[in-house]
Amino acid sequence: MKPYKSNRRKFLSSVSAGLAGGLLINTISPHKINAQEKLVMATPDNGEYLFTPGMVYLNTGTLGPCRKDTIAESMNAWEQLESIPLKYYGRWGAESLAEKTRTTAARFLGCELDEMMITTSTTNGMNAIAQGLRLKAGDRILTTDQEHGGGALCWKYYEKYNGVVIDTITIPPGENNAEKILKRIGEAVKTNTRVISISHIFSSTGLRLPVDKISAFAGSRGILCIVDGAQAVGAIKVNLKELGCHAYATSGHKWLMGPKGTGLLYISKDARDLIRPMQFENSHNTYNDGTGVVNSACILGLGKAIEYIESVGIAKIEEHNLSIRNRLYERLKGINNLSILSPAAGPLASPMLACLLPENIERTEFTRMLLDNHNLSIRPTHKQWFNGIRFSMHIFNTEKEVDFAADVVREELGR
Ligand SMILES: Cc1ncc(COP(=O)(O)O)c(C=O)c1O
């Protein structure tokens, strides 16, 4: 592991010089911003979160925060259920509680109730889809080299144990060209290709894929289009019918800001005969003979979290997220030792932005230093992609916070 070469001393001296001169306070140190000012600069709801005071959290792509009202919803339900633990069994009402969330999720994502299922994560949903396909030796899966492990392991399992063949197209981080991606997918399809499995938004760079076009192409060739939507739902507008994919898995604990260990799974009516996960074989209900007892309290919290997103409006949230993301893009441009790999503002951009670091700066050390020294939480990118950092911007983040992040990164990397 390469050591992180810190510029901390230089940064601190610039801060103290600034403080001495009455400068810099609001530009590079949110710790110096009092609670009142922070509330004013934040969205009206910023007090509804439990962040450590002064924390600048640009990491929803890893895990989103639960709002206080979401936690209260889950805690109340949990206490109620534990008053007689048997209440977790369906006939006591826990089932109808969880079903309420399924109804909310189906409405939010624009599908029918019977096409929506509750899971524990994106990975759990992708595994369910893959298992439900019952693939056999010689079947082919077409995917990309930018898939997250949570969307890729299920196919690797089939490759290892069932002789399924994986065809992987390369999408170099930073290429950001939808036409090239569509062309590569078109050229890589073979006679036995049964599935095209792609992310809606790449975990690596935040590149937004043209899922509607890929789904239409897959459909025209009799191939199933399966989407890993971990980084999309709650971050941008997602309408499953408009996307036209056959199955879609996402997380409750990222952009939806639901309790950890919750997720959503969509299987379109058209694909129902082909994709039959064991746990939903007899029923798509949240609690059924194929799932066993579920965490009804957290699932109820997920419903509350989705209702909050609906109340603000997903179009408004997307607009906010992209606006501060694009602002950060402009501010990170031209920083020495940093290359932005995410697309410029436009249809391929999402609320996540990733940059390449030089080889001599180790990404996990760098992000740990940002958290320890500046109370700034961002994510090191996965090693298999590149030595980089990723910023995620959501509804509770502000322009001031992304300006702060850019200033800190600029100072730490040197001008
Ligand atoms: C694209 C993608 N897929 C899947 C996952 C895994 O999500 P979960 O932990 O909900 O399974 C992630 C997590 O970062 C992701 O970015």
The ligand as a Gaussian input file, in Angstrom:
#p B3LYP/6-31G(d) Opt

LIG

0 1
 C      -23.798000      -0.385000      -8.614000
 C      -23.882000      -1.061000      -7.276000
 N      -24.458000      -2.262000      -7.178000
 C      -24.603000      -2.897000      -6.011000
 C      -24.136000      -2.344000      -4.846000
 C      -24.320000      -3.089000      -3.560000
 O      -25.427000      -2.564000      -2.896000
 P      -26.055000      -3.340000      -1.652000
 O      -25.084000      -3.211000      -0.533000
 O      -27.353000      -2.701000      -1.380000
 O      -26.205000      -4.748000      -2.076000
 C      -23.511000      -1.093000      -4.885000
 C      -22.995000      -0.489000      -3.663000
 O      -22.282000       0.472000      -3.639000
 C      -23.384000      -0.434000      -6.132000
 O      -22.794000       0.749000      -6.241000

